[in-house]
Amino acid sequence: MSNGTRLRGWKEYQRKTGESVEALRNMPYSQYVKTAYWHDLRRRVLARAGFRCQVCNGKSNLEAHHRTYERLGCEHLGDLVCLCGECHRLFHEGGRMPNPPDSDKVGQHKKRGAA
């Protein structure tokens, strides 16, 4: 998405809701992810990734993960990646992206504590 497209999308959202970038940035994150702006942005991130996790290629429990919070409330699509819930959990537990699984196990993860 070009910067102009992102800004047009943001301006349309702001016109409809009256929310400003500052309002989005200052609200609690748990409230931010409930806004129409976030839901639209999340949908775009998942669509850009073909509705697949960008690490394991899985198709279920997809989430948008912020690579940076620098532009929170006015994010670029590149600020976000699409992850399944398990890869997202592994990232936050380990502080980095997990290694992609073997190609014959795409979209499957070992259960916690499994050898």
C-alpha positions as CSV (number, residue, x, y, z in Angstrom):
1,M,0.0,0.0,0.0
2,S,1.4,3.3,-0.9
3,N,1.8,6.1,1.6
4,G,-1.0,8.0,-0.3
5,T,-3.3,5.0,-0.2
6,R,-2.6,4.6,3.5
7,L,-3.3,8.2,4.2
8,R,-6.6,8.2,2.2
9,G,-7.7,5.1,4.2
10,W,-6.7,6.9,7.4
11,K,-8.6,10.1,6.4
12,E,-11.7,8.1,5.5
13,Y,-11.6,6.3,8.9
14,Q,-11.0,9.6,10.7
15,R,-13.9,11.2,8.9
16,K,-16.2,8.3,9.9
17,T,-15.1,8.0,13.5
18,G,-13.7,11.4,14.5
19,E,-10.7,9.6,16.0
20,S,-7.3,11.1,15.6
21,V,-3.9,9.4,15.4
22,E,-3.2,10.9,18.8
23,A,-6.3,9.4,20.2
24,L,-5.4,6.0,18.9
25,R,-1.8,6.3,20.2
26,N,-3.0,7.3,23.6
27,M,-5.7,4.7,24.2
28,P,-4.8,1.4,25.9
29,Y,-3.6,-1.2,23.5
30,S,-6.4,-3.5,24.5
31,Q,-8.8,-0.8,23.4
32,Y,-6.9,0.0,20.2
33,V,-7.1,-3.5,18.8
34,K,-10.9,-3.3,19.1
35,T,-11.2,-0.2,16.9
36,A,-12.5,-0.4,13.3
37,Y,-9.2,1.0,12.2
38,W,-7.3,-1.9,13.6
39,H,-9.8,-4.5,12.3
40,D,-9.4,-3.1,8.8
41,L,-5.6,-2.9,9.1
42,R,-5.5,-6.5,10.4
43,R,-7.6,-7.7,7.5
44,R,-5.2,-6.1,5.0
45,V,-2.2,-7.7,6.7
46,L,-3.8,-11.2,6.6
47,A,-4.9,-10.7,3.0
48,R,-1.4,-9.5,1.9
49,A,0.0,-12.7,3.4
50,G,-2.5,-14.8,1.5
51,F,-4.2,-15.7,4.8
52,R,-1.2,-17.8,5.8
53,C,1.3,-17.5,8.6
54,Q,4.5,-15.9,7.3
55,V,6.6,-18.3,9.3
56,C,5.0,-21.7,9.1
57,N,2.5,-21.2,6.3
58,G,-0.4,-22.3,8.6
59,K,-3.9,-21.2,7.9
60,S,-5.6,-21.1,11.3
61,N,-5.7,-18.7,14.3
62,L,-4.0,-15.9,12.3
63,E,-3.0,-12.7,14.0
64,A,-1.3,-9.4,13.0
65,H,2.0,-8.9,14.8
66,H,3.6,-5.4,15.1
67,R,7.3,-5.4,14.0
68,T,7.4,-1.8,15.4
69,Y,5.1,0.5,17.3
70,E,6.8,3.6,15.9
71,R,3.7,4.5,13.8
72,L,1.0,3.1,16.0
73,G,-2.3,4.5,14.9
74,C,-1.0,5.2,11.4
75,E,0.9,2.0,10.6
76,H,2.4,1.0,7.3
77,L,1.6,-2.5,6.2
78,G,5.3,-3.3,6.5
79,D,5.1,-2.6,10.2
80,L,3.0,-5.8,10.6
81,V,3.4,-9.5,9.8
82,C,0.8,-12.2,9.7
83,L,1.5,-15.0,12.2
84,C,-0.5,-17.9,13.5
85,G,-1.2,-17.9,17.2
86,E,1.5,-20.5,17.9
87,C,4.3,-18.7,16.0
88,H,3.1,-15.4,17.6
89,R,3.4,-17.0,21.1
90,L,6.8,-18.5,20.3
91,F,8.0,-15.1,19.1
92,H,7.0,-13.4,22.3
93,E,8.4,-16.2,24.5
94,G,11.8,-16.2,22.7
95,G,12.1,-12.6,21.6
96,R,12.7,-13.6,17.9
97,M,11.0,-15.4,15.1
98,P,11.1,-19.2,15.4
99,N,12.9,-21.2,12.8
100,P,10.5,-22.3,10.0
101,P,9.4,-26.0,10.5
102,D,10.4,-28.7,8.1
103,S,8.6,-28.5,4.8
104,D,6.7,-31.7,5.4
105,K,5.3,-30.3,8.7
106,V,4.1,-26.9,7.3
107,G,1.4,-25.4,9.4
108,Q,1.9,-27.9,12.3
109,H,3.7,-27.2,15.6
110,K,4.8,-29.5,18.4
111,K,2.7,-29.2,21.4
112,R,4.2,-27.5,24.5
113,G,6.6,-29.8,26.3
114,A,6.7,-32.3,23.4
115,A,10.1,-33.7,22.5
